């Protein structure tokens, strides 16, 4: 139910209470030392209650980029500031979660600024009388809070590190009570059971950077890809084996289905709607210089479209589209596995294509008058990668689904 609250967190309730208790929040600048749910809640509720658009979150230089983006998304002015009295625009160093009463820390500096500046209000989320409201204090390591909240989230109770901290603190309290022989004090007389409650007060999404910064790789599932292997015996079907081949640093360019033509669409782009009248001449033996120059089948928009063929020189010489340019990709043959099915092929082809088309070679291939480029390979898979690489370079490139095989079968 708490996720139906503003910003999907329960901290909006104390934020609402703080703002209602100080009507000056309607026209003053609201400041808070926070990079999470409290600052977000204060900003949203002040905007709804009073139309106050000026809320500032003072953020540690250790806050992740994702958390800062979220604050900005919800309309906060983010001030990453140093430990001096909030000079806007500078990171504050030191502890990201300073001791509440430490005069050197940002909590007290925000509190002081709220007192000294009549145009500023610091609601003071940390202003609690612990002597009246707290029975015990437990110290929790941040890594334990993150790890436990991730475990809860993986079981379907979606919560963030503050929630994990609350549960870990409860565990510590119970363990200490048990060790001191005092656990029975908290048990139900009739059943002997100890009933416990902890507060889930945040969500994990804005803290994802923190999870990966604090937790060990062993705490998280690995990033892997599935590779099909032949069955080890005739009684097993095809088996999927997980291999640690990471693809996070390759094939990083965008793809778009609009950049892939059917063979029919590609021929229409090159020859116009009547291309099938010369269908028998689309592919043929090359003349000695490696090109077919036949005006009867020369592309209708030849000055606007450059056709690049990535196949081997031998296969190009045997058969190719008229006026196309041969620029063989290293190690690409008709027998090369599809990069869609083979990880090693994908990694190598992407690297080779980046080297080929991120330098001067690409510009040298393109006609100065060309507005677009059509890329061909054997089956269309390699040329699709090439198209993505070229698009990243600002070239209006297209590939042909099915490659030269599809063109031949027209």
N, C-alpha and C positions, 0 to 999 in steps of 0.2 A: 504493500500500500504506500510505503514511503516514496517509491519511485514515481508516484503520480504527483508529488510535490514539485515546486519549481526547482529546476536544475537536477531533478531526480535525487535529491538528498535531504535527509532529515534536518540538516543544519539550517535550513531556511526557517525553521520554527524558532530557535533562539535568535536568529537574525531578525525576524519579525518582532520579537519581543524587545530586542535592544533598540530598534528604530522607533517603536511605539512609545518607549519610555523616554525618548529624547526628541521632542517635536522639532528641535532645531535642525534635525537631519533633513528637513524639507528643503532647506536653502543653503546648507553648508557643504563643503567638500568632505566626502566620507573617505577616511583612510583606514587601512587595516593591513597588518603584517600577515599576509597569507598568500598562498599560491594555489589554493584549492577551493573547496566547497563554501567555506565561510565568506570569502571575498565575493565569490560569484553570487551567493544568496543575498548578501547586503546590497549589491549593485542592482540585481533584478527587482528586489522588493522596494528599494528606494525609488526606482523608476516607476513602478506601478502605483505605490502609495502617494508619492509626492511629485512625480514628474522630474525627479532629481537625476540628471544624467551624468553628474560628476562624482564618480567613485574611483578611487585609486587603490591598487594593490601593490604593496611594496614587497618585492620578490628577491629571493636569494639568487646569487649567481650560480647556485647548484641546482636550481629548478630546471627541469628538462624543457626542451623546446615545445614539446607537445602540451605541457601544462600552460606555458605562456600563450600559446595559440588559443587554447580554450578560453582563457581569461579575456583575450581580445575578442574572440567570437561572441562572448556574452556581453560585450560592450564596456569592459573595464579599461581605464587608462593604466597601463602597466608601467610601474617605475622600478627598474632594477637599479638599486642604489647602494652606495657604500655606507659604512657604519657611521659616518658623520651625519648630521641631522638632515637626512633625506634630501640630498642634492639630486634632483631628478636627472635621470639619464645615466647614472653610474651603478654598477653592480655593487651589492653589499656582500662582503666576504664574511669570513668567520663561520660560526655554526649556522646551518640552514634552519635549525630549530633551536633558537637561543633560549637560555633559561629565562623564565618569565620575569623574575625580579632582578636580573642582571642589568645594571645601569648602562653597560656597554652595548647591550643587545637592542635589536630593532623593536622588540615589543615595548620596552620602556621608552624608547625614543619616539615611537608613534604616540604613546600615551602622553609624553611631555609635549609633543607638538600639538596635540588636541587641547591641552590646557593653555598653552601660550598663544596660540593663534586663534583669534575669534572667528575666523572664516573656515575653520577646520573642526571636524568632529571625529574622534576615534571611539567607536562604540565599545571597544574593550572586551573582546570575546574571552580574554583570560582573567577578567576581574571577578573572581569567585572567592568567597570566604571559605577556604578549604577546611578551616577548623569546624565549621558547621555542617558541611555537606559531604566530607570525605572521611571514611573510617580507616582506610589503609591506602598506601601508595605502593605500587609495584613498578619496578624498572623493567622495561622491555626493550630489547635490541631491535633496531629497525629491520634487520634481515629476518628476524623471527616473525615480525608483524607482516612483512611482505609475503613470506613463504606460507604462513597460515591463511592469510586472506586469499592467496592463489588456490590453495587446497579447497577452501570453502567454495570459491567460484567454480572450480572444476566439478564440484558436487551439486552445482545448481543454485547455491546461495551466493548470488553475485554481490560482492562487497570489496571494499578497498582496504588499504593498509591501516587506516584508523580502526576499522572493524577488526582486522586481524590483531592489532595491538590490544584492543579491549578483551578479545578472547584469550590471548596469550597472558595478559595480566590476570585474568580470572584463573587460568590454569596455574599460574605461579602462586596465587593466593591460596588455592585449594591444596597445592602440593606443600606449601609451607605449613598450613593448618594441619595437614595430615602428619607431616614430620614432627610437629610439636604436640601431637596427640590431642588436637583441639577440633578435629573435623566434626566430631559428634555434636558440637555446639550449634552447628548449622543444619542438622538433620531434622526431618519431620519426626516427631515423637511416635507417631503411629506406624510409620513404615521404615524409619531409619534412613530414608533417601534424602540426599541433598539436592534441592531444586535451585537451579542457577539460571540467570539471565544475563546476556551481554548485548550491547547496543551495536547494531550494524548501521553506521552513520555515514558511510560514503560508498562510492562505486570505484572500480579499479581503472576505468578507461583513461582518465587524465594522468594516471601514474604509471602507465605502461613502461615508459623509459626507465623509471625507477626500479621496476621489477627486473628488467634485464641488466641494469647496472649493479644491483645488489645481490642477486641470486647467482648461484653457480650454474654452469651449463648442465650439470647433472640434475639440477632441479627442474629443468625444462625439457620437453620433448625435442629431439633433434630435427633440423630441417633436412629432409631427405627427398629423393625421388624414387619412383618405382621403376625398376628395369625388368623386363620380361626375360626369363632364362628358360632354356629347354628343360623339360621335365627330367628329374633324376632317374625315374624308372617308368615303365609303360603303364603302371597302375595309378600314376598321379597325373592330374591334368596339368596345364601350364601353371607354373608357380610364380608368384610375385616375390622377388627378393629385394629388400630395402638396402640400398647401397648409399654410403655417405658422400655422394657426388653433389656438391653444392652448385646451384645455378644462380645464386644471388648476385654475382658480379658479371654475368654474361647475359646476352640476349635481353638487354635492358631497354631497347627502343620500343616505341609504341607500334601496335598493329591496328589496322582498320580494315574491315571487310570491304569497304568501298574502294580500297586500293587493289583489289584482286578481281581481274576480269575472267570470264569464261573464255574459252578459245574463240567462240563465236563473237563475243563482245570485243575481244582484242583485234580480231580481223576487221570488224566494223570500224573500229577506231583508226586502223591503218589504211583501209582501202575504201571505206564508205559502205553504204547499204548494199551496193552491187558487187561486193567482194566475191561472192560465190560464182560469178560468171567466169572468173579466172582461177577457180579453186584448184584446178589441176596444176597450176604454176606456182602455188604458194610455197612449196618445198621442192628442192631439186638439187642436182649436182652443182657444185661450185665451179666457177671458172678459176684458172690458176692463181689469180691474186686473192682468192678467198672470199669473193663477193659475187652475187648475182646482180647484174645490172640489166634489167629488162624493162623498158619504159611501159610496156603493156601491163605490167603488174607492179610498177613502182608505187609505193604507198601514196595515197591521195594527199595525205598531209605530211609528206616526207620531211618538209622543212620544219615541222612543228613537233615531230615525234622521232626520238632516237631509240632504235631497237638494239639492246645489248644482250648478247648470248654468252652465258657463263660456262657452257659445255666445253669439253676438250676440243683442241684444234682439229683432231682427226674426225670427231663426230660432226663438228661444224662444217668441215670441208665436204663431208659426205652429204650433208643435208642441212639447209637452214632457210630462214625467211629472207626474202630479197631485201637488200640494202641494210641488213643487220650487221652489227659490229661484233667481232669475236674478241672476247677478253676472258680467257679460261681462268676459272677459279682453281687454285692449287688443290690437287688430289681429288677433284670432283670428276667422277666417271658415272656411266650408267649403272654400275654395280655398287656405288656408294650408298650406304644405308640412309634412309630418310632421317633428317634431323628431328622430325616429329616423333620418331620411335627410338632413336639412339642418342643418348646423352653425349657421348664422346664426339659424335659427328656435329651435334649442335654447338658444343663448345668451340670446336676447331673452326667450323665454318663461320661462326659469328666473328671470331677473332680475325680470320683471314679476310672476311668482307669489310670489317672495320678498317683494317690496314689498307685494303684496296681502294675503298671509296671515301675515306676521310682525308685523303691527300690530293695531290695534283692529278692523279690518274683519272678520277671521276670527271673533272672539268675538261680534261683533254678528250674524253670520249664523247661529250655532249656537243652537239652542233650549236653554234652560237645563237642560231635562230630557234632552237628547240624550246618548246614550252613544257614538254613532258617527256618521259622516258618509259619504255616498256622493257621489262627484264624477263629473259627466258632461261630455263634450265631444263633438265630432263623431265621432272615430274611436278614442277611448280613449288616444291617445298623450299629449296635453297633460294629461289628467286623471291619468295615471299619474305625471307629474312633480309635479302639484299634490298628489297623495297623499303622495309622498315629502317634500315641503315641509311639509305639515301634520303628518305623523308626527314630523318633527323638532321640531315645536312641541308635541308631546304629545297631538295629536288622533288619535283612532282612526278614521282615514280609509281609504276603499276607492275604487277606480276600477272602471270597467266595460270589459272588453276589447271593442274594436269600437265603443265609445261609443254614441251615439244611433242610429247606423246599425244596429248589432246589435240594439238594443232594438226598433227598427221592424220588423226582419226576423223577430222571434219568431213 
